[in-house]
């Protein structure tokens, strides 16, 4: 499935932020970090936000576009009964929340600039991010930059997902990779990534997949056959909330997988 541009595309950056009524606490900090980064840079930018009607006052601010979104989407599937058994709410049988693929696709279509920064509502742009991308250049279709956790450790920024060199470990083959290593089994986290608008509209997220259903994994596997992911080590962002240190990429299985993969890649490169 491909989407058409609904806006004339110009050179610049469109920040596409998905949020909701209950998770918009960090948005003012995020917006400020973007505005300060582009201030007096001469580079065009906009900030597109979808998903929280309590932020309508932001519409009046320059370069900010707000789009409301009904979090309840009609999606009847038998697996909905599992949710119903937990909540005992009849509406959970017929409706789902967490349509993040649809939100991201919508913002991409609505954006007017050629480079998209697609992100969740707790990602802060570090100083020097724009200059880092100017140094990195424009020769990319999908690009990652450093993602740092709240404590300064790496988050899921440059990852292997399913290399056959790694045995299945606790249901995972995934691991972080050193920034200088590239393999064909790469994975781009949906938390934050950069993508050219034309490429993304030709390869949108699967809107049948909701939050927690691996929409970023499916997208990574599909588009890595069409392009080579690029890693920009000159730019970084950080998470404004501390991700649990017992979940990927900090869990034992990811760490062990990284050791195994690097050892085997080292052996292959000799």
Long-range contacts (C-beta under 8 A, 24 or more apart in sequence): 1-204, 2-201, 2-202, 2-203, 2-204, 3-105, 3-108, 3-109, 3-201, 3-204, 4-109, 4-201, 5-109, 5-197, 5-198, 5-201, 6-109, 6-110, 7-109, 7-110, 7-111, 7-112, 8-112, 9-112, 9-113, 9-114, 9-197, 9-198, 10-44, 10-112, 10-113, 10-114, 11-44, 11-113, 11-114, 12-43, 12-44, 12-45, 12-46, 12-112, 12-113, 12-114, 12-115, 13-38, 13-43, 13-44, 13-45, 13-46, 13-113, 13-115, 13-116, 13-117, 13-130, 14-45, 14-46, 14-48, 14-107, 14-111, 14-112, 14-113, 14-115, 14-116, 14-117, 14-197, 15-45, 15-46, 15-47, 15-48, 15-117, 15-119, 16-48, 16-50, 16-104, 16-107, 16-108, 16-111, 16-116, 16-117, 16-118, 16-119, 17-47, 17-48, 17-49, 17-50, 17-107, 17-119, 17-120, 17-121, 18-50, 18-51, 18-100, 18-103, 18-104, 18-107, 18-119, 18-120, 18-121, 19-49, 19-50, 19-51, 19-52, 19-55, 19-120, 19-121, 20-51, 20-52, 20-71, 20-121, 21-51, 21-52, 21-53, 21-54, 21-71, 23-52, 23-121, 23-122, 24-51, 24-52, 24-54, 24-55, 24-121, 26-121, 26-122, 26-124, 26-240, 26-241, 27-52, 27-55, 27-58, 27-121, 29-124, 29-240, 30-121, 30-122, 30-123, 30-124, 30-125, 30-240, 31-58, 31-61, 31-64, 33-124, 33-125, 33-126, 34-125, 35-63, 36-127, 37-125, 37-127, 37-129, 37-130, 38-130, 41-130, 43-130, 44-113, 45-113, 46-111, 46-112, 46-113, 48-107, 48-110, 48-111, 50-103, 50-106, 50-107, 51-103, 65-110, 67-106, 67-107, 67-110, 69-99, 69-103, 69-106, 71-97, 71-98, 71-99, 72-96, 72-97, 73-97, 73-99, 73-102, 75-210, 96-210, 97-210, 97-211, 98-210, 98-211, 98-212, 99-207, 99-210, 99-211, 100-190, 100-205, 100-210, 100-211, 100-215, 101-204, 101-205, 101-206, 101-207, 101-208, 101-209, 101-210, 101-215, 102-207, 104-190, 104-205, 105-204, 105-205, 105-207, 108-197, 108-200, 108-201, 108-204, 109-201, 111-197, 113-197, 114-196, 114-197, 114-198, 115-194, 115-195, 115-196, 115-197, 116-194, 116-195, 116-196, 116-197, 116-200, 117-192, 117-193, 117-194, 118-190, 118-192, 118-193, 118-194, 118-195, 118-200, 119-191, 119-192, 119-193, 119-237, 120-190, 120-191, 120-192, 122-239, 122-240, 122-241, 123-147, 123-191, 123-192, 123-237, 123-238, 123-239, 123-240, 124-237, 124-238, 124-239, 124-240, 125-237, 126-235, 126-236, 126-237, 126-238, 128-234, 128-235, 128-236, 129-235, 129-236, 129-237, 130-235, 131-234, 132-232, 132-234, 132-235, 132-236, 133-194, 133-232, 133-234, 133-235, 135-234, 136-230, 136-232, 136-234, 136-235, 139-230, 140-194, 140-196, 140-230, 140-232, 141-195, 141-196, 141-199, 141-227, 142-188, 142-193, 142-194, 142-195, 142-196, 142-199, 142-223, 142-227, 142-229, 142-230, 143-193, 143-194, 143-195, 143-229, 143-230, 143-231, 143-232, 144-188, 144-193, 144-194, 144-229, 144-230, 144-231, 144-232, 145-194, 145-231, 145-232, 145-233, 145-234, 145-235, 145-236, 145-237, 146-179, 146-233, 146-235, 146-236, 146-237, 147-189, 147-191, 147-192, 147-236, 147-237, 147-238, 147-239, 148-236, 148-237, 148-238, 148-239, 149-238, 149-239, 149-242, 149-243, 150-238, 150-239, 150-240, 150-241, 150-242, 150-243, 151-242, 153-250, 154-249, 155-189, 155-191, 155-239, 155-243, 155-249, 156-187, 156-189, 156-191, 156-248, 156-249, 157-189, 157-231, 158-186, 158-231, 159-186, 159-187, 159-188, 159-189, 159-249, 160-185, 160-186, 160-187, 160-257, 160-261, 161-185, 161-186, 161-187, 161-217, 161-220, 161-221, 162-187, 162-221, 163-261, 165-260, 165-261, 165-264, 165-265, 166-257, 166-260, 166-261, 166-264, 167-260, 169-253, 169-256, 169-257, 169-260, 170-251, 170-252, 170-253, 171-253, 172-248, 172-253, 172-254, 172-257, 173-257, 174-248, 174-249, 174-254, 174-257, 175-249, 175-254, 175-255, 175-257, 175-258, 175-261, 176-249, 176-254, 176-258, 177-258, 177-261, 178-262, 179-231, 179-233, 181-262, 181-265, 182-228, 182-229, 182-231, 183-265, 184-224, 185-224, 186-220, 186-224, 186-229, 187-216, 187-217, 187-220, 188-216, 188-219, 188-220, 188-229, 189-216, 190-215, 190-216, 190-219, 191-239, 192-237, 194-232, 199-223, 199-227
